Amino acid sequence: MIIVFLGATALAGCGENANKDHSHNSPPAAMPAPQPKKEVRTLRATFAQVDPHIRQHIQALVAQYLRIKDALVAAEPAGVPAIAEKMLAELRGVDKSYLSFPQKEAYDRSAADLRKQLEKLTTTTDLAAQRVILEPLSQTVFQLAKDFGYQTNLYREYCPMAFDNRGAAWLSDSDSIRNPYFGDEMLKCGTVTDILNR
C-alpha cells in the first residue's frame, strides 16, 4: 500500500450552510472539532489478473453506482429505483466462469450484500431512506472495485457529520467533494480518504 500525504482541505466545507435544517438525515446538533490533516491511502486492486469480461462487469456496476450517488447529491430520488434495477440485472447477467476460485469467493461475498442493498433501493423513492442505504452500498461497491480493479482512479470520500456525527463514506470518480448525504445543504463537506488506482 502506498501512502500519499494530502491535506484535508475539503473538510473546511463542512462548516458551510451549517445553520440550515438537515432533519432528513439527522445532522449533528454541534459542529465537530476541525480535523487534522490526514493521509490519503493509495490502494491497488487485490487481484492482478482479472478477465476482461469481469473488468467490464465491475465497470458497469461502478458506473451505475455513481449514477445513484449523483442522484442523491442532486436530491433527486425518483430515478434511483430504476438505476438499482439496472445494477441487479447486471449482477444476474454476470458469467462467473471467468472468475478463478479465489476471485469467485470474493465476488460472491460482495455480490450477496450488493443484491440485498439494491433490492431495498428498488422499493423506495424516499431520499432519506436512500441515503441510509447508500452507506453500505458504497462499502460493497468499493470492495468489488478494490478486489477486481476499476478503469480509472476511484476515490473514497468521507463526511464526518453524516448521520449524527457518526460519519459515512461514498465513492466518486473525481477528487472533488460532492456530498450525497447532505446534497446542496453541505455539498462540499468531506474529504478524500482513499484512492483506488487502476
N, C-alpha and C positions, 0 to 999 in steps of 0.2 A: 504494500500500500504506500503510495506517495503522499506526503503531506505538503500542502500548499498553504502558505500564510496569506490570509486575505482579511482585510478589515471588515467588520460587520457594519459598514456604514448604512446599509439599507435599513438596519434596525431603528435608526433615528426616525424613520417614517412612522413608527408605531405610536408616536405621540400625536400625530396629526389627526384631526377630526375626533379627538378623544371625548368631546362633550356631546357627541351625537348619541342617539338611542340605539343600542345594539341588542335589544331584548330578544331578537330572533335567534341568537346563538349564545346567550348568556355570557356577555363580556364581563371583565373584571370590574369590581367597584373601585379599586385603586390601581394606579399605574405601577407596573413592576419597576424595580430599580434599573437604571441603564446597564446594559450588558457589556462586559469587557470584550475586547477584540477576540475573535475566535479563529481557530484554524479550520480551514476548509479541507476536508479529506477528498483526495482524488482516488477513485476506485476503478478497477478494471473488471471485465466480465470473468465469472468463475470458470466457465468452460471456454477454452481457447478454440476448439474445433466444433463448430456448430453448422449443421447442414443449412444451405441457403433457403430451403423450404421453411425451416423453423425460424430462421432470422426474419424472413418475410412475415411470418405469423406474429412474431413478437413486435415487429414494426407496426403491424396493423392494430394490435391491441393497444400499444402505447399511443398511437395516433388517435384512436377513439377515446382513450382516457383523457388525452389533452383537450379534446372537444368538450368532454364533460366538465373538466376543470375550468375551461374558458367560459362555459355557460354559467357556472357558479360565480365566477369573477364578475360577470355581467348581470348577475341576479336574474337570469332567465331560465327558470327551472322547467318550463313546459316541454322543451325538446329533449331533456335528459333521458326519460324512459326509452325513447326510440334509439338513442345512441347506445344505451345499455343493452337493448335487444340486439343491436349490430355486434356488440362485443360478445354476447352469448352465442350468436350464430358463428362468429369467428372461432370461439372455443370448441363448439360442436364440430366444426369442419376440419380441425387440425388432423393431420396424418401422423400419429405418434410413432410410426415405424421408422421415421427419420431420426428418432432420439436414441442415443445409447442408453444402456441400463441406468447408469447414474443420472443421466440427464432426465430420463423418464421419471425417476423417483422425485427429483427436484421439481420437475414440471407438474406432476400430479398433485404434490402438496400445495403448490401455489394455485393451480387451476381450480382445485376444490374450494378454496377460500374465495377466489375470484368469482366463481359461479354463484355462491351464496350472496356476495355483496351486490353483484349485478342483478340478481333476482329481486332483491329489495329495491334497487333503484328503478326497476321496471314498473313498480307498483305505486310510486309516489311522484307527485309534482310539487310537493311541499319543499320549499327552499331550505328551511332549517333542517328537515329530515335528511335531505340530500347532502347537506354539508356534514352532518354527523357520519353518514356512510362514506363520504369522501376520505375521511382519515384512514380507516383500514384498507379501503380500496387503493389509496396511494401507497401504502406499505406493501401490498401484494403486487401491484404493478412494478414497483421499484425492485422487488425481489426477482421477478421474472426478467426484468431488464438487466439486473446485475448478474443473474445466472447466465443468460444467453446473449447479452450484448444489445446495443442499440446503435443505429446508423450514425448518429452524431452525439455530441455531448448531451447528457440528460442531467438536469440539476434537481437536487432535493433541497427544498426551501422550507423554512420553519418560522412560524409565528408563535411567540411566547404568550400572547394574550388570548389565543383561541380557547374556547371552552373554559371560561372562568380561570384564566391563567394556567391551565394545565398544559396548553400548547399543542400544536398539531403541525404536521408536515404535509407537503404536497409536492408534485413533480412539475417541472417546466422544461421546455426546450430552449429557454433563454435564462440568463442570469439576472434579468430584470424582474423585480418583485411585483407580482400582481396577485394579491391575496384572495383566494377563493372563499375563505371563511368569513371575511367581512365585506368583500367587494369594495365598492367605491366609498364606503364609510371609513375604511382604513386600508386603502388599496396598497400602499407601499409598506405596510407593517410586515416585517420579516427579514430574513437573511438566508443566504445560501449556506448550507451545511455540508453538502457532498456534491461532487461532480463525478458522474459515471462517464469515463472516456470510452470511445469505441475501440 
